[in-house]
Amino acid sequence: MVFWKTYPLSTFWRTIWNTQRFQDLKLEKEPISSPTKKDAKLASKEDRPTLCRIQTFLQQYFGDPPNTPVLDIPEDSIVPASDLLFYVEYNDTIVGCIRYHFLGEFVTDKKQPMYVVDCFCIHPSWRKKGVGDYLLTILHRYANQHGIPYCLFLKEGWSLSILHSPLYSSRYVYQAVQGTAPSPCIRSLTSKQAHRLLRIFHELNPNVFIVFPEHRTTNQYWRLYQKDGTWILACVQSAYQWFMEKGSKKRMGWVTCWLESPGTSQTDRAEASQQLVHSMAGMFDYIWSNEEWIGSSFEWTNDGPFHWYAYQWATSIHLKGGYCIIH
């Protein structure tokens, strides 16, 4: 993608040698023209007809339905508070959109506001024609001008070039949820209870990667696994995606936080991941997780690689072992 090819090489070297928990790498980009000859628009939370059009656009064209799951974000959740969504049209038809979703604070001494780029969708007829680069550039310039420049990109499949080193790479795994008897080793927590534990955990482990919204408590299903001195704190969130299986919609959840006590074994991870999945009965039909978090369990199916990239910032904190990126 042209947008990433223009990312300065100097940024790569500054990332490699970085020793700070948070390092500003903000850069400026020149504007580019819209391939559709129409400027991008910023979706309004009050413009319900446009939000409905965007919702339908994402359902139809995000990924490659029905070969990939359908992205089905509720209309009132497409542009929540603190989020931005740009879209571009051709002949009054939406041909591309991109969202800047507020994650919360990257928990360091500075507590930097952090966003994630998602809902990045281009109409099949307009792919590889510059619409994606145009939307990314529009978003980049807007974010810099409004003082919210730092974000994460989640890329699935192949990584970017060697000059764009990811913060973290691993593989997705998934498993069907089955209704089983509840385990005495796992219990549910409210978001507020879990957030308190996150703050305590970070005080004791300042080099763990944690991004979460302190004041948002929706779409977070927290579980605490405890057994023989081992504990694991995990969060499952709705992916707002579904796929058809045997004529019915299957709802997808994914694990976005996994923090564990020192000395946690592969056997502990395997048992905790299994109990976490089955504690989601009635809420989701399938759970996606990180291969690193399932230990020695053979109950999961491999679903390919993923990569987290930092944009306009870098950190010396490593995500290996466990991290928290709440959506």
N, C-alpha and C positions, 0 to 999 in steps of 0.2 A: 504494500500500500504506500502510495506516494507520501502520505502524511507522516508515516513513521520513517521513511527514507530521508526526510529532511530534518530529523531530530539530530542535533549537533553531536559530532564525535567527541567533543570536549566534555559533554555530559556523561558519556560512557566512562571516560577515564576518571572523572570526579566521583562517579558512583563506585568504581572499583576500589579506590583508595579512601573512601569515606570512613570516618571513625565516629561520626556523630549519630545520635539517636534520631535526629531530624535535621536534614540539610536541604536548604532552599536551592532549587535548580531552575527557577522561573526564567522563561525566555519569551521573546516576542515573535509573533508570526505576522507576515504581511497578508492582507485580505486577498481572497481569490473570488472570481466571478462564479455565479451559480450556473451550472450546466443546463438548467431548465429555463434560464433567463428570468426567473422569478426569485426574489430574495427569500431567505428562510424567515419563518415567523415563530414567535414565542407563544406557545399555547397558554391560554388563560384558564385558571381554575374555574372561572365563572362561565366559560364558553362551553356549555354542555354539548351542543351539537358537534363542535370540533373534537371534543374529547371522545365522543362516541365514534366519530370517523377514525380517529387514531386507534381506538380500541379494536375496531373492525380490521383496520390495516395490519395491526400487529398479529391478530388472530390468523389472517390469511397469508401473510408473507414473511413473518419472522422465522428464520430457518427455511425448512422445506417441507411444510405439512403436506401429506400425512406421514412422510418418511421421518420427520422429526416431530417432537411434541409441539402442541399448540400453546403459544404464549397468550394467556387469557387473564390479563390484569383487570380487576373490577374498575369500572369507569371512575368511581370516586377515589381510586388509589393510583391512578395514572400520574397525576401531578399533585402529590401531597405537599404540605407546607415544607418550605426550604428546597423543594425540587424545581428543576427547570426542564422543559422539553421543547426542543426546536423541531420544526417540520418544514418540508419544502414541497411545493406543488408544481404540477404541469397541467395546464388546461383544467384547473380547479380540481385536480385529482392528486391526492397525496402520493408522492413517489419515494419519500424518505423521511426518517425521523431519528432522533437521538435524545436520550434523557441523561440528565446530570442528577443522580440520586444521592441525597445527603445520607451518609452512613453514621456520622457522629464525630467524636473527637478521637484522633490518634493519640493514645494515652502515653505521653511523655511529659517532661517538665513543661513543655510549651503548650501541650494540648491543642494541636492543630486541627481545625475543621477539615474533614476528609469526605470526599465524594467518590462515587463510582460511576463509570460510563456504562449505561445499559440501554435496553430497548433500542439498540442500534440496528435499524432495519431499512433495507433498500428494496424497492420493487424489483422483481426479477428482470423486467425490461430495461431498468436503469442501472443495473449493476455493472461495474467496471467502466463507468462513463464519468467518474469524477464526483458523483453525488456524495459518496461517503467522505472523501477528502474535504469537500466543501462544508459539510455539516460539522466535521471535526474541527475545521479551522474556525468556523463561526463560533462554536462552543469554546474553543481555546481563547479566542479574543474576548468574548463576553466574560468568561470566568476571570481572566486577568484584570479586565477593566473594573470588575466588581469585587475584587479582593478575595476570590475563592478559587485559587488556581490549582490546588493540590488534589489529585484524584488517583484512583486505581482502575486498571483495566483487567478484566478477567477474559483470557483468551483460551478457547478450547481447541483441541487438535494440535496442529503443528505450532511450534514456537515461532517468534519473529527471528530476524537475523541474529547472528552471533554478537553483533554490536549493540543489541538491545537485550541486556541480561535481565531475566525475570527476577522478581523478589523470591519467587518460590515456584517450583514445578512438582507435580505429582500426577496421580491417575484417579479418575472417578471409579467408584464401584457402587453397585446398587443391589437392593434386595426387596422382595415383596414383604409387606407387613402381614403378619398372621396374628389372629387373636389368641393369646395364650394367657395362662394364669399370671397375675402380677408377681414380680419378684420382690422379696423383702430387701434386696440390695439396691434398688433404685426407687427414687421418689421424685415427685414433681415439685418444682419451685415456681413461685411467681417471678415475673420479670424484675420486680423491685428487690426481692431476696437475692436473685442471681446477680444483679448489678452491684449489690453490696459485696458479695463474694468476689466479684471481678476487681473491685477497688482494693480489697484487702490482698488479693492474690498479686495484684500489680505492685503494691507497696513492698511485698516480700520478694517479688521477681520482676524488677524493673526492665529487664531485657526481654520480656515476652511481648509478642506483637498483639496488641489489643486495640480494636476500633469499635466503639459502640455508642449508641445514642442514649444518654442518661435519662432523658425525659420521654422517650418513646418506648412503650411497653406492649404494643400490638404485634401480632405475627411473630411471637417468640414463645417456643415451647421448651422450657428448661427442664433438664433432668440431672440429678446428682446420684452417681453410683458410688457406693461405699461398701468395702468388704476387706476385713482383716488389715486395716490400716491403709488400704489403697482407696483413693477417691478420684473420680473423674467428673468434671462439670462440662456438660454438653448442651447445645441449643440446636433445635430443629426448626426450620422456617419453611413456609410455603414457597415453592418456586413459581407459583402462579402458572404452572404448566400442567397439561394433561395429555394423555394419549388414549387411543381406543384399543381395547383388548376384549375380544369375544363379545363385541357389541356394547360394551359399557366404558364410560370414562374412568380412567385411572388417575388419581390425584398424586402429584409428586411433591415430596418434601426433601429438603437437603440439610445436612449438618453444617452449620456455619461457625460453630465454636466447639473446641475440644481442648480442654486444659486438664492436666493430670498431675498427681503427686509424684515426687521423685521415686525412682525405682519401680515404676509401673511396668509389669511384664507383658509380653505378647499374649499370654494366656488371659491376663486381666483385661487387656484391650478387646480380645475376642469375645469374652463373656459380656463386657459392658456394651460393646457395639450391638450384640444380639439383643440384649435386654432393652437397649435404647430403641431399636427398631420396633420391637413388639409392644413397647409402651405407647406407640403412636397409633394403635388400632382404633379405628373409628374416625381418625383425623386425616390420614393419608393411606394410600394403597401401596406406594413404593417410596423407599428412602434412598437418596444418593448420599454418599459419603466420600471421604478421602481414604485411599488405600492405606495410608500410613496409620490410620486410626483403627483399623479392624484387627490388628494383631495377627494371630495365627488362625483366624476363622476362615473356613472354606465355604461359607454360606453365601458369599457375595459374588456378583458377576462383574467382570472388568468392563468399563465403558469408555476407555480412552483417556489421553492426557489432558491436563489443564495447566494454565500458567497465570500467576498473578504478576502484573507489571505496575510499577510506580511511575507516575507521570509528573514531571516538574519538581520532583523531590527524591531524596534517597535516604536510606537509613542503614545503620550498622546492625540493627536488630535482625536476627534471623528467625524465620518462621518454622524451622525444623522442630518436630516434636509436638507442637501444639500452637494454635493461634485462635484469635477471636476476631471475626469480621462480620458483624451483625448487619443485616440488610433491613 
